[in-house]
Amino acid sequence: MGIDIRQKFHLEPNVGLLNDPNGLIQYKGIYYVFFQWNRFEKNHTYKEWGLFTSKNLIDWSFKGSAIIPDQEYDFNGVYSGSSYVIKDKLYVFYTGNRKYDNERKSSQCLAISNNGRNFLKKGIIINTPIKYSEHFRDPKIFAGKNNDFFLVIGAQTKQTKLGAIALYHSLDGENWQYMGSLATSNTYQMIECPDMFRMGDKYILFYCPQYRDNEKDIPLKSFSVYKVIDLDETTGEIDDKNLDENYFMMDYGFDFYAPQTFEDDKKRRILWAWMSRMNDEEEKAFAKLQDSIHCLTIPREILLGKNRLYQRPVKELYNLLGLDIIIRKYDDDQFNILNDKHTVYLKLENIEEDKNIDWIIEDEFKINYNFEKMEFSIYRLNWLTNSWDKKSCKLEKIIDMELWIDNSSIEIFINEGEKVFSSRIYRKHEKISISGNLCGELIAKNIDR
């Protein structure tokens, strides 16, 4: 590529391939972000857990390998999972992957640490129930109301080869009982990367519906959604068991997947997600000249309002904002920004009613709001086909828009996080150029990283 696309304020390892965030937790005052990692190659042939830690969510230390595939039951991969603090120890739950003559065997496993770095593997705690195929993975723990625990696990039913979410219950975090299928799909061949937690008197369920070619056993397409539901913790029953309807998109951009959350000591529900939906060929081209590929999104606080989720950058990130950037304004209500640094923060607020938005960033990314169609859209120049790809959502009105731009990504938060668009960009220039129409008050600042 020639231009350095390594991110400045997003989490990414120095080498290899990153994907799902795992085991997000605050333990003994330290934030832990584990992640799926292939440290050997920029592909998905190997999986372990890597680790970043921080005291303040902005200054991060990369710790390298955290949990590696070194047991018979996880020899072919330490797959995604979660963590929780139980009795002052860090309990980590993950899927151990094993292949015998190309046949998959999935086991839900437990490892425990008393210092956050050295983990004692306790072995298999859950075997795949007979009703599910071995596409049974990604255990996510959440606390019940009575000092007990639940696990949601992504699944595929054996008979129908359709997706489901399994629910388990435990009193101690080590011994688990199957409660049944929490919810099922009649459309998608797999449900993966579930997350579930309480917010007020409601429960939030994250999940990733996935189309699969069951004959070839390969994924075809998947995305991230959520539901706001009610749960009877005694029976394990929810009020909406249909995973095919009544859900909301987590993110409308090109690159967002496998979101996971945790609650910190400030009682904030914080989210990270894998910032990619690239196909194999896009991956190869994107990082051809780099030692690593993929990053996580910026950390976001999740809020619930009127049965909808809002995502906002955590407050600590605003400490990174530096000097103002010069905005050149013209008589025809147009503006232009040309900045030496590619790490830029923009906020457009007090947006005039009945105004369209038409912005272009580096001739490779466009932002448009059409007030007549009530549609917000982004366009990205595809680095393989050299054609414009589009993502959009319906939006009745736009009040404000906040952009966090790194060396090779853009995250857009609209109406205080009502809608979010996350995308990687194929950067071609040393400087960043942004131009468009002014339809409100525009703030532009450098991000100091």
QUIWO-V489318 format. One line per field, one symbol per residue. phi: phi as a letter, one per 30 degrees, with the letter a starting at -180 (. if undefined). psi: psi as a letter, one per 40 degrees, with the letter a starting at -180 (. if undefined). burial: + if it has 24 or more other C-alpha atoms within 12 Angstrom, else -. A space follows every 50 residues. Layout:
BEGIN
phi->???
psi->???
burial->???
END
This chain:
BEGIN
phi->.jddcddcbcdaddbiccbedbhdacbhicdcbdadbcdcbcbcdbbbcc bcbacbibcccdcidcbcdbcedbeckcddabbacbhicccccbcdcbbb hicdbcbcbbbbbcbibcccdcjdcbcddddcdddbaidbcbdddchcbb bcbdabdddchcdabcbbbbcbiccbcdckddabbcbcdacbhdbbacbi ccccccabdbdbddddhbdcaaacbbbcbcbcddciccdbccdcbhcbdd acddbaahdbbaccdcicccbbbdcabddeddedddceccdbbibcdddb dcbcbhibdccbeddedddddcddcdcdcbdcicbbbbbddccbcbbcbh dddhcdcbbbbhibbbbbbcdddhbcbbbbdddccicdcbbaadbdabca bbccccebabbccchhjdbbbcadbcdbbdccbbblccbacccbbdcda
psi->ddhhehideihiidiahibhiifhihhfehhhgiihhhedifafeihahi hiiieeedhihheahdhigeidefdehgaiaiiihhfeihhhhihhhhhh fehhhhhhihiiieeedhhhheahdhihideiieghifhhiiiaeffaii hhhiihiddefiiihihiiieeedhihheahdiiiedieihifiiiiihb eiihhiigihhihddefiidiiihiiihiihhddeeiiegeheeifiihd ieadghifiiiihaeefhhiiiihgifiidddddddfdeieiiiiiiihi hhihhffiihhihidddeeehbiihhhhiidffiihhhhdiehihihhif hiifhihhihhfeehihhhhddefhhiihhhhedefihiiiiihhdihdi hhhhhadfihhhhhffedihhhiiigheidihhhiaihfahhhhiihg.
burial->---++++++++++++++++++++++++--++++++++++--+++-+++++ ++++--++-----++++++---++++++++++++++--++++++++++-- ---++++++++++--++--++-+++++++-++++++++++++++---+++ +++++++---++++++++++--++-++++++++++--++++++++++++- --++++++++++---------++++++++++-+--+-+-++-++--++++ ++++++++++++++---+++++++++++---+++-++--+++++++++++ ++++---+++++++--++-++---+-+-------+++++-+++++++++- +----+++++++++++++++-----++++++++-------+++---++++ +++++++++++++++++++++++++++++--+++++++++-++++++-+
END
